[in-house]
Amino acid sequence: MDELEGRWQVERLSGALPPMGAVHKEIHGKRGETRFGHFLALPFRIEQREDCSALVYRWPFSILVDKVRKRTEDSWLGETTLGGRTCGRFRMTRVS
């Protein structure tokens, strides 16, 4: 989980995800949040799975899960799933 610690800029690669201009993730330990600008934050917990780390959102957004896989030291590739079905892909790049 330490590898995910920090602040990450999110870039949409494909799918039905919203525009990602001001989206970032802040992760501390086994918890974090996806922030949309300065006002909206969706909290999540991190679960280690066999092939990825899963960012599992809290209720009422618990149907959403971001599955992320390490690409380089400072970037991860992710896919957002809605009820287990992939609905978008994104890249996270470390900001701090």
Contact map, one row per residue, 1 for C-alpha under 8 A:
111110000000000000000000000011000000000000000101000000000000000000000000000000000000000000000000
111110000000000000000000000010000000000000000000000000000000000000000000000000000000000000000000
111110000000000000000000000000000000000000000000000000000000000000000000000000000000000000000000
111111000000000000000000001100000000000000000000000000000000000000000000000000000000000000000000
111111100000000000000000011110000000000000000000000000000000000000000000000000000000000000000000
000111110000000000000000011100000000000000000000000000000000000000000000000000000000000000000111
000011111000000000000001111000000000000000000000000000000000000000000000000000000000000000000111
000001111100000000000001110000000000000000000000000000000000000000000000000000000000000000011111
000000111110000000000011100000000000000000000000000000000000000000000000000000000000000000011110
000000011111000000010011100000000000000000000000000000000000000000000000000000000000000001111000
000000001111100000011010000000000000000000000000000000000000000000000000000000000000000001110000
000000000111111010110000000000000000000000000000000000000000000000000000000000000000000111100000
000000000011111000000000000000000000000000000000000000000000000000000000000000000000000111100000
000000000001111110000000000000000000000000000000000000000000000000000000000000000000000111000000
000000000001111110000000000000000000000000000000000000000000000000000000000000000000001110000000
000000000000011111000000000000000000000000000000000000000000000000000000000000000000001100000000
000000000001011111110000000000000000000000000000000000000000000000000000000000000000001110000000
000000000000000111110000000000000000000000000000000000000000000000000000000000000000000000000000
000000000001000011111000000000000000000000000000000000000000000000000000000000000000000000000000
000000000111000011111110000000000000000000000000000000000000000000000000000000000000000000000000
000000000010000000111110000000000000000000000000000000000000000000000000000000000000000000000000
000000000000000000011111000000000011100000000000000000000000000000000000000000000000000000000000
000000001110000000011111100000000111100000000000000000000000000000000000000000000000000000000000
000000111100000000000111110000000111000000000000000000000000000000000000000000000000000000000000
000000111100000000000011111000011110000000000000000000000000000000000000000000000000000000000000
000011110000000000000001111100011110000000000000000000000000000000000000000000000000000000000000
000111100000000000000000111111111000000000000000000000000000000000000000000000000000000000000000
000111000000000000000000011111110000000000000000000000000000000000000000000000000000000000000000
110010000000000000000000001111110000000000000000000000000000000000000000000000000000000000000000
100000000000000000000000001111110000000000001110000000000000000000000000000000000000000000000000
000000000000000000000000001111111000000000111100000000000000000000000000000000000000000000000000
000000000000000000000000111111111100000000111100000000000000000000000000000000000000000000000000
000000000000000000000000111000111110000011110000000000000000000000000000000000000000000000000000
000000000000000000000011110000011111000011110000000000000000000000000000000000000000000000000000
000000000000000000000111110000001111111111000000000000000000000000000000000000000000000000000000
000000000000000000000111000000000111111110000000000000000000000000000000000000000000000000000000
000000000000000000000110000000000011111100000000000000000000000000000000000000000000000000000000
000000000000000000000000000000000011111100000000000000000000000000000000000000000000000000000000
000000000000000000000000000000000011111110000000000000000000000000000000000000000000000000000000
000000000000000000000000000000000011111111000000000000000000000000000000000000000000000000000000
000000000000000000000000000000001111001111100000000000000000000000000000000000000000000000000000
000000000000000000000000000000001110000111110000000000001100100000000000000000000000000000000000
000000000000000000000000000000111100000011111000000000001100000000000000000000000000000000000000
000000000000000000000000000000111100000001111100000000111100000000000000000000000000000000000000
000000000000000000000000000001110000000000111110000000111100000000000000000000000000000000000000
100000000000000000000000000001110000000000011111000011110000000000000000000000000000000000000000
000000000000000000000000000001000000000000001111100011110000000000000000000000000000000000000000
100000000000000000000000000000000000000000000111110111000000000000000000000000000000000000000000
000000000000000000000000000000000000000000000011111111000000000000000000000000000000000000000000
000000000000000000000000000000000000000000000001111100000000000000000000000000000000000000000000
000000000000000000000000000000000000000000000000111110000000000000001000000000000000000000000000
000000000000000000000000000000000000000000000001111111000000000000111000000000000000000000000000
000000000000000000000000000000000000000000000111101111100000000000111000000000000000000000000000
000000000000000000000000000000000000000000000111100111110000000011110000000000000000000000000000
000000000000000000000000000000000000000000011110000011111000000011110000000000000000000000000000
000000000000000000000000000000000000000000011110000001111100010111000000000000000000000000000000
000000000000000000000000000000000000000001111000000000111110111110000000000000000000000000000000
000000000000000000000000000000000000000001111000000000011111110000000000000000000000000000000000
000000000000000000000000000000000000000000000000000000001111110000000000000000000000000000000000
000000000000000000000000000000000000000000000000000000000111111000000000000000000000000000000000
000000000000000000000000000000000000000001000000000000001111111100000000000000000000000000000000
000000000000000000000000000000000000000000000000000000011111111110000000000000000000000000000000
000000000000000000000000000000000000000000000000000000001001111110000000000000001111000000000000
000000000000000000000000000000000000000000000000000000011000111111000000000000011110000000000000
000000000000000000000000000000000000000000000000000001111000011111100000000000011101000000000000
000000000000000000000000000000000000000000000000000001110000000111110000000001111000000000000000
000000000000000000000000000000000000000000000000000111100000000011111000000001111000000000000000
000000000000000000000000000000000000000000000000000111100000000001111100000111100000000000000000
000000000000000000000000000000000000000000000000001110000000000000111110000111000000000000000000
000000000000000000000000000000000000000000000000000000000000000000011111101110000000000000000000
000000000000000000000000000000000000000000000000000000000000000000001111111110000000000000000000
000000000000000000000000000000000000000000000000000000000000000000000111111100000000000000000000
000000000000000000000000000000000000000000000000000000000000000000000111111000000000000000000000
000000000000000000000000000000000000000000000000000000000000000000000011111100000000000000001100
000000000000000000000000000000000000000000000000000000000000000000000111111110000000000000111100
000000000000000000000000000000000000000000000000000000000000000000011111011111000000000000111000
000000000000000000000000000000000000000000000000000000000000000000011110001111100000000011110000
000000000000000000000000000000000000000000000000000000000000000001111000000111110000000011110000
000000000000000000000000000000000000000000000000000000000000000001110000000011111000011111000000
000000000000000000000000000000000000000000000000000000000000000111100000000001111100011111000000
000000000000000000000000000000000000000000000000000000000000001111100000000000111111111100000000
000000000000000000000000000000000000000000000000000000000000001110000000000000011111111000000000
000000000000000000000000000000000000000000000000000000000000001100000000000000001111100000000000
000000000000000000000000000000000000000000000000000000000000001010000000000000001111110000000000
000000000000000000000000000000000000000000000000000000000000000000000000000000001111111000000000
000000000000000000000000000000000000000000000000000000000000000000000000000000111101111110000000
000000000000001110000000000000000000000000000000000000000000000000000000000000111100111110000000
000000000001111110000000000000000000000000000000000000000000000000000000000000111000011111000000
000000000001111010000000000000000000000000000000000000000000000000000000000011110000011111100000
000000000111110000000000000000000000000000000000000000000000000000000000000011110000000111110000
000000000111100000000000000000000000000000000000000000000000000000000000001111000000000011111000
000000011110000000000000000000000000000000000000000000000000000000000000001111000000000001111100
000000011100000000000000000000000000000000000000000000000000000000000000011100000000000000111110
000001111000000000000000000000000000000000000000000000000000000000000000011000000000000000011111
000001111000000000000000000000000000000000000000000000000000000000000000000000000000000000001111
000001110000000000000000000000000000000000000000000000000000000000000000000000000000000000000111
